[in-house]
Amino acid sequence: MSVVIPDRQPVTTVDFVRLANCPHCWQRAGKPCTVAGSLGDHLARWLRAERRGLIGYEDLVTLMAGLDIIAGHVIVRSGAR
């Protein structure tokens, strides 16, 4: 999902995921769980975002389809599988 706002970056699913804080590492809303290397977020944060209605179930299913391990501590790099 992308929303384009003139003169701004497109809003992505990851942006909606980051509206929730992470229940694994307790990173606050708006910040990625990882800050070194490529940015990423714990799968637990994606699950929380889906439960809170910030992303759709379909977004979560698409993400999880490419994961080898499905556990809350797994880091999802920038929403990529």
Phi, psi and omega per residue, in radians:
M1 nan 2.341 3.071
S2 -2.415 2.429 3.046
V3 -2.142 2.227 -3.122
V4 -1.786 2.161 3.061
I5 -1.936 2.208 -3.102
P6 -0.885 2.406 3.115
D7 1.117 0.347 3.103
R8 -2.405 2.842 3.079
Q9 -1.198 2.578 3.063
P10 -1.097 2.528 3.091
V11 -1.508 2.264 -3.094
T12 -1.972 3.012 3.077
T13 -1.012 -0.693 3.136
V14 -1.046 -0.664 3.103
D15 -1.064 -0.694 3.103
F16 -1.205 -0.666 3.089
V17 -1.047 -0.717 -3.091
R18 -1.328 0.017 2.992
L19 -1.284 -0.348 3.092
A20 -1.702 2.573 3.010
N21 -1.359 2.810 -3.091
C22 -1.528 2.181 3.118
P23 -1.355 -0.114 3.129
H24 -1.609 -0.924 -3.096
C25 -1.887 -0.085 3.121
W26 1.137 0.441 3.033
Q27 -1.077 2.427 -3.093
R28 -1.284 2.846 -3.141
A29 -1.051 2.465 3.095
G30 1.639 -0.271 -3.118
K31 -1.961 2.479 3.074
P32 -1.237 2.734 3.119
C33 -1.191 -0.620 3.116
T34 -1.864 2.498 3.125
V35 -2.088 -0.301 3.095
A36 -1.690 2.468 -3.125
G37 1.251 -2.614 3.135
S38 -1.318 2.496 -3.084
L39 -1.192 2.585 3.119
G40 -2.865 2.959 -3.120
D41 -2.393 2.633 3.109
H42 -1.181 2.546 3.076
L43 -1.005 -0.564 3.109
A44 -1.002 -0.617 3.122
R45 -1.202 -0.692 3.088
W46 -1.080 -0.740 3.135
L47 -1.118 -0.734 3.108
R48 -1.101 -0.759 -3.141
A49 -1.063 -0.671 3.124
E50 -1.202 -0.754 3.125
R51 -1.080 -0.566 -3.132
R52 -1.523 -0.001 3.088
G53 1.399 0.281 3.125
L54 -1.375 -0.518 3.042
I55 -2.286 2.815 -3.141
G56 -1.487 2.780 3.082
Y57 -1.009 -0.640 3.138
E58 -1.094 -0.664 3.088
D59 -1.077 -0.734 -3.134
L60 -1.179 -0.752 3.129
V61 -1.090 -0.763 3.131
T62 -1.069 -0.764 3.123
L63 -1.093 -0.843 -3.031
M64 -1.255 -0.363 -3.126
A65 -1.040 -0.519 -3.105
G66 -1.716 0.028 -3.114
L67 -1.473 2.437 3.057
D68 -1.442 -0.597 -3.138
I69 -2.125 2.287 3.117
I70 -1.979 1.708 3.130
A71 -2.667 2.629 -3.060
G72 -1.020 -0.504 -3.090
H73 -1.415 -0.147 -3.124
V74 -1.144 2.337 3.097
I75 -1.579 2.239 3.053
V76 -1.782 2.057 -3.075
R77 -1.420 1.931 3.061
S78 0.841 0.584 3.088
G79 1.393 -0.024 -3.123
A80 -1.466 2.645 3.098
R81 -1.411 nan nan
